[in-house]
Amino acid sequence: MKKYLLLVLLVIIDIISKKFVYNLIDLNTFISITFFMELTHIHNFGISFGLFSGLISSWILVIIGLLVTIFIYYLMQNSSDIVEEWGLFLIITGAIANILDRSINGYVIDFIFFHYNSFSWPAFNIADIYITIGIMMIILSIIKNFKKRKL
């Protein structure tokens, strides 16, 4: 039960951050925070990093996102590794937040933008951070389990 309250809290944090950006930063405007980070307001009509933007209907992306999330939930329910389970939980949390955003707006709001000289990383949001941390936790779990088997 506590895990699902945490999920709701993390999704609310993501939604509030996107609402804040939507209301306070003009579309495609960049506000410098540091020499390598800016806040922006971008509408992502595609999947990660804007892939397939304009090629696939937002409702198709929502349905695919829901199906993938259900599958990840199944994996989480059957996980025997606590690190893997929490990693999958964070991926589900980020996916739900982005699915809600896309369902409401038809796009996902991205607003964190890192760059250095001519190199830049595509803009992302808080839900994407949840997903990234979840993936890192799963990789850590895989490495840990691989080392155990090797011994």
N, C-alpha and C positions, 0 to 999 in steps of 0.2 A: 504493500500500500504506500509506504514512504517513497518507493522508487517512482510511483506514478505521480505523486505530489511533486517530486523533483522534476519530472518530465514537464508537468504543467508550468511550474515556475520557470524553467529554462526556456520553454516556448514563449511564455509571456515576456521574458527579458528580450528575446529576439524580436517579437512583435513590437514592443515599445521602442526598441532601437530603430527599427525600420520606420515606424510612425514619426519618430523624432526627426529622422533624416528627411522623410517625405514632406513634413511640415516646415522645416527650417532651412533646407538647402535646395536651391533651385536645381532642376534637372540638368545634368551634365556640367555642373559647376564643381570646381575643385578648391578645397580650403586646405592650405598648408598647415600641418601640425608640427612636423619635423622636416629635416632635409630629405628624409626618405619615406615619409608617410603623409598622405592626404586623406581627408574625408571628402566624399563625393556623393552624388545621387545618380545612380545608373539603373535603368530598367533592363533586366536580363530576361529576354523572351525565349532564350534557349535553355540548355542544361548547363552543366559546369563550364565556366569560362565563356558562356554564350554560344557554345556549339549548337548547331542546328537551329539557330535563331531564325525565325520566320519560316522554317521548313516544316515544322510540326506544330499542330494546334496545341494551345495551352492545356486544353482538356485531355488530349491524348497524353501529354506529359504528366498531368495530374494522375491519370489512371495508371500509367506505367510506374510512377512514383509510389502510388499506393500498393501496387502489386509487389514491387521490390521491397517496400517497407514491411509488408506482411511476411515475406520470405525471411527477411532479416530478423523479424520478431520470432519466427519459428526457430531460427538458428540460435537466438538468444535463449529461448525456453529450453533448448536441448544442449546448451553449453555446460560443460563440467569445469571450466576454468573461469575463475572469478574475474580476472583481468579481461579475458575475451568477452565475458558477459557484459561487463560495464562498458567495454568498447562498442559492442553492438548496441547497447542502450543509448549511448551518445549519438551513434549514427542514426538510430531511429528518431531520437529527439530532434536532431538537425533536419532530418528528412520531413518530419511532420511540420516543423516550423516553415520550411520552404514550400511544402505542399499547400499549407494554409495560405501563405502569401500569394502563391500562383493562383489558387482557387478564387481568392478575393479580388485580385488585381489583374490577373491574366499574365503576370510577369513576377519576377522576384526582384526585390530591391537589394542592390549591392552598394556598399558605401565605404569600405576600407580599401585603400589603394596604396601599395608599396612600390617604390621605385628607387633605383640608384643609377645615376648617369643615364645612359640610354636603355638600361634594362628596367623592365616593369613587370609586375605580376598582375594578372587580371584582378579587378575589384571583387571583393567578397563580402560576406556579412557574418553575423554572430553564429547563425545556424551552420554555416560552412566551417566555422571554427570547431563547433561540436563534432561535426563529421570528421574533420581532420584529426582531432585528438582521439576520437574513437578508432580510426584507422591505425594511428600510431600505437594505440594500446593493443590492438589485434596483432600487429606486427611484432610488438614486444612479447606477446603471449606465444606466438609461433616460434620466435627465437628461443625463448625460455624452454618451451616443450621440445624443441629440436635438440638443444643442449642436453636435456635430461635423457633423451633416447640415445644420444651418442655415448653417454657414459656407460 
